[in-house]
């Protein structure tokens, strides 16, 4: 396979089963001889913040002297972003080779079970195999959709982290916070040495606590065992806070990622690394601090330019939009020209209502996804909410010319939209 053929192959596997089941992934891993057993893993789950925590944990492991790789989804600009080893995205030829390797077993699974693995199962398997080939010490693995049958649950992690829990994946996981919690708690499984639980929406705690109690996994809970004690600074240079953890206050913890919400994400990652340090002594307070201060996460409150101020943020649900707008408020930033596109299966009215106080005008686009809400329908929704300074412009060059003289520009609403626009925005504004 060439790289282009590998991507075409993946796109042809983009189907969603009527019911989520685990047998395809189990059979695929049996045939591939369970590559994830060749290295240690950290498993990261949650409605929001899990991508940031993956970046923090990877950076901390690197600063502690370990080789590492991660697997995330979706990608922002290209497929290679999903599999990264020691800060290097998987090369095109390596991605083609590992997809070609997995494909032979995908066909065998199809013949054995009458049903081939899904796109996510194939990509997860490719990532697990590639991390084995690269001989990493640790793999940091992000879940896809929370739940018992998520493909990433095949791993046997050293540490499981539930970063947060809110109302996302409603249709898939059952439509209530209780049902989502029942599914998301399966990131904690028998034999996992350590757990960390971040802030959970009301109604979720008892389901997660019940499982952890039954499994007897030593766990740090946000709000009880660790919490952000004091936010000292939020700026375009990062975020600084004091952290209470296990009876001690850690002063002036700095994250490179920007925003009030990054204090919590940073605290969760600090707690996770603290738990790992019980077994892996190279992880120290100093290496944790360095790791938090050096992490990078594309498309998450990413400052492309300071003059003009251009920010890209993939906030795509109410929880993510609250994080974005609380950061804008803390920074004293408003009156943005907002380039905005959203998926139709999100709570569009709430997302727009949260963002509207920070927008002086809107340019609407359609994200490149089958689930996208067409810009024309989005415009109608905004007008129904009493927002009238709205135009539709799908032409990137035209939009960039139009906004070139603005002093504050925000791209938000969907990771798919941010990924589609980012190369053009970087080319136009990054100095």
N, C-alpha and C positions, 0 to 999 in steps of 0.2 A: 504493500500500500504506500502511496504517497501521502503527504499531509492532507492535501485536498481530498483525496479518496477517503481518508480516515474520517474527516469531518462530514463528508457526504454519508458515509456509513452510519455515523452517530445520529445524524438528523433523520435517517430512515428508521431509526429505532425509537423515535420519540412517540411512544404510545403510553397510555396510562391504563393499568388494569382496573377492572370494575371493582375488585376488592383487593386490599393490600394483603399480600402474603409473603412469606419468607423463604419458601422452598426453592425458588429459582436461584436466589443468592447462595443458599446453602449448597446446592448442587454445583453451582459455578465454582465456588471456593473448594469443594471437594476435588473437582477435576483439576484445579490450578494448584492444589496442594497447599492451600492456606498460606499465602505469602506473608500475611501480617504477623505470623508467629515468629518471624525472623528479627523483629525489633519491638521496642516498647511503644505503646500508644497512649495518647491522651484523647478523650472523647468529649466533644463540646456540643452542647445542645442549648436550645432556647429560642423564644420568639424573636427577640431583638438582642443585639450585642454579641452574638456568638462569633460573628466574623471578626470583630475587634479583639475578642478574647483569644481566638486562634492566632491572630497576629502577635498579641502580647506574649502568649505562651511560647510561640516559635522563637521570638526574639529573646526571651529569657533563657530558653534552652541553649540558643546559640551563644549568648553571653556567658553561659555557664560552662562552655567548652564542648557541648554535645553537637553532633551533626543531626540535622532535623529535616523533615519535609512536612508539607501540609497538603490537604485536599479540601477544597471549598467549592461551593456553588451558590448562585450561578456565577459565571464570569462577567466582567464588565465590558471588556473590549474584544477579547479573543479566548479561545478554548485553552490555550497554554497556561492561562492564569490559574486554572483549577488545580494544577499540580506543580508545586514549587519545592525545590530542595536547596537548602542553604542560600535562600534569597534569589535563586536562579529559576526562572520559569522553564518548564520542560521544553527542550528544543523540538522544533517541528519534526525532525527525523526520528527522535525518540518517541514522540507521541504517536507517530504513524506506526512505528515498530511495535509498541506495546498494545495499541488497539488491534493491530493485525494478529498479535499473539492471543489476545483475549477472544477475538472473533471466532477462532477455531473452536473454542470451548462453548461460546454462545450457541453455535450451530448444534453442538452435541447436546446441550441442555434442551434446545428446542425439540430435538428428536426423542430425547428421553422423556420429557414432560409434556410435550405437545404445546409448549408455550415458551418463547424465548425471553431472556431477561430484558428489563426495561433499559432505557438510556441511562438513567441514574445508576442502576446496578452495574452496567457495563463500565461507566466512567469510574465508579468507586473501585471496581475490580482492577481497572487499569492503574489507578493511583496506588492501590495497595501493592500491586506487582512492581511498579516503578520504584517505589520507596525501598522495596527489597533489593532490586537491582543496584540501587545507588548505595546500599549498605548503611542506611541511616541508623542512628541510635534511637531516635524517637520519631514517630509519626503523629502529627496533630490532626485529628479527623473531625470535620464538621458534619453534623447530621444534615439530612435533606429535609424531609418532613418529619416532625416529631412523631414518635410512635413505636409500638412494639415491632412493627414489620419494616422499619427503616433499614435499608441495606447496610448502613454503617454499623448496625448492632451486631454484625458478625465478629467484630474485633473483641479482644479481651484486654481492656485498657488498665493501665496503672492508676489512672485518675479519670473520673467522670464528673463533668461540670454541667449543671443546669443554670445557665446565666440568668434567664428571666422567663416569665410565662405570661402571655397575654392572649387576646382573642385574635389569632391569625390561623390560617388553615381551617377555617370554620367548617366548610363543607366536608373536607377530608376527614377531620378528626372528631366530628360530632356536634358542633354548634354551640357548645357551652364551655366555660372555663373548667368545669368539673370534668367533662369528657376529655378536654385537651390535657388536663393534668393526669388523668388516668393513663393516657397514652405516653405523654412526655416522660413520665417517671421511669419508663423502661430503659432510659439511658443508664440507670443504675441496675446492675445485674450481679448475680451471685459470683463471688470471687474477685470483685473489684476492690482493691485495697483502700482507696480513698474517694471521698465525694466532696463536692462543694455545691451549695445551692445559693443562688443569688436571690434578689427580690422577686416574689411571686404575687400575682394578682390575688385579691381576696377570694377565698373559696378553693384555692389550689393546694394550700399547705397540707391539709390533712391527708390527701391522697399520696403526696410525695413522702410525707413523714411516715406514713404507714408502711410503705414499701421499704424505705431505708431502715426502719426499725426491724422489720422482718428479716432483712438481709444482713443486719448487723454491720453495716459499712460505716466506719468512722467518718463523720461528716462535719464540715464547718457551714453554718447557716448565716446568711446575711441578716443583720438586725439583732442577732444574738451573739454569735461568736466573732463576727467581724462586721464593721460598718465604716462608712465615711464619717469621720468625726467633725471635720471642718474643711470647707472649700476655701482655699486661700487665694487662688487666682485662676481665671479663665481668660485666655488671650489667644491671639492668632499664632502664638508660639507654643501653645500646649496648655495643660491643665495641672494645677498643683493642689494637693490636698493632704490632710492628716488622716491616717488610717488607724483605727482600733482593730487589733487582731490578737485573739487568744491571750488577753490580759496585758497587752503592751500597746503603746501608741507609737506609730512610725510617723515621724514628722516629715513634712515637705516631700511627699511622694509625687514625682512628676511623670505625666504621660505625654508622649509626643502627639497623641491624637487629641483633637480639640472638642471641648463641650462638657457641660455639666454631667451628662450621662456617662462620659468617659471616666469620671471619678468612680462610678459604680463598676463599670467594666474593668477598670484598672484594679479596683479592690478585689474583684472576683479572681482575676488572674494572679494577683499577689497571693491570695489565699490558696489558690491551686498550686502555685510554685512552692509555697510554704509547706503544704502537705507533702509534695514530692520530695522536698529536701530531707524528709525523715529517712528516706531510702537512698537518695542520690545527693551525696554530701557536697558535690561540686556546685550545687544550687545554693547560693548564699544571699544574704540580704543585699549585698553590693551588686551581685549579678542580676537579681530581680529588679532592682532600681534601674540599672543600666538598660535592661531589656525593655522595661516599660517606657523609657525615655527615647528609645530608638525605633520603635515599631512604626510601620507605615501601612495604611489601608486605603487603597485607591477608591475614590468615589464616595467616601464617607467624611463629610465636612472637610473636603479637600480644597485647600486654598490654592487655586491655579495662579492667581495674580493678586497683588495687593493694591496696585494702581493701574487700572481700576480694580476694585475688589471683585473678584470672580470666585464664587464658591460653587462646588458641585457636591450634592448630597443625595444619595439614593433612598432617602426616607420614603417608604412606600406603604405605610399603614399608620393608623393614628398614634400608636406608641412611638414609632420612629419620627413622626412629624412633631410630636410633643418634645422629643429630645432635641430636634433641630431648632424649633422655635424658642425653647427655653434657653438655648445657647445664644441665639440671636438677641434675645432680651437681655441676657447677662452681659453680652458684649456691647449693648446699646445700639444695635444695628437695625435699621428699618428702611422703608422706602426703596425696596428692591424692584428692579425689573426682573420678573420671574418667568423663566422658560419652563413650562410645566407640561408633563404628560403622565398618565396614570393608567393602571390596569383596571378593567371593568369589574373584577371580583373583589375590589377593596372598598372600604367605607369612604367613598369619594367625598360625600358632603362633610364628614367630620374632618378629613384631611384638609380640604379647602378652607373650612372655617377656621382651623388652627393657623393656617398660613396667611390668610387674607390680611390680618393687621400689619403684616410686614411687607406687603406688596403694594406698590403704587400703580403697576400695570402688569398685565399677564400676556404672555405669548404662548399659545397652546399648540402642542404637537401630539402626534400619535406614536407611542412607543412601538418598536419593532417586535411585536408579540401577537400571537393569535388571541390572547386574552386582553389585548389593549382596548381601552375605551376610545373610540374615534374622537378626534379633536372637535368635530362638529357637535357631537353629543355632549362632550365635556363643556363646551361653550354654553350650551343650553342649561346645563346644571348650574354653572356659575351665575348665569343671569337669573335663574330661579332663586339663588341665594342673595340676590341684590348686588352682584358684582358686575359692573358694566365696562370697566376699562380693559376690555379683552379683545384680542385679535387672534386669528389662526394664521400661522405661517410655518409650513413644513419644510421650506427651503433653507438649508443650513447656511449657505453663503449669504443669502439675503438677510437672515436673522442676525448673523454676526456683523454685517455692515450696519444694520439698524441699531444694534446695541453698543456699537464701538465707542460712542461718546458718553455712555452712561457711566456713573461713578460706582454703582453697586449692582451686581448682576448675580442672580441665583438660578441654578439649574437643579430641579428637584422633582420628586413624585414617583420615580420608578428607576430601579437599577438598570432595566433594559434601555430606558431613555437616556440615562446618564452614560451608559456604555456606548450607545449609538452616537452621541454628541461629543464625547470627551476628546477623541483625536482632533476634531475640528477646533474645539475650544482651546486645547493646549497649543495647537499650532498658531492660533490667532492671538492668544493672550499671554502665554507663559514666556517669561523673559529669561 
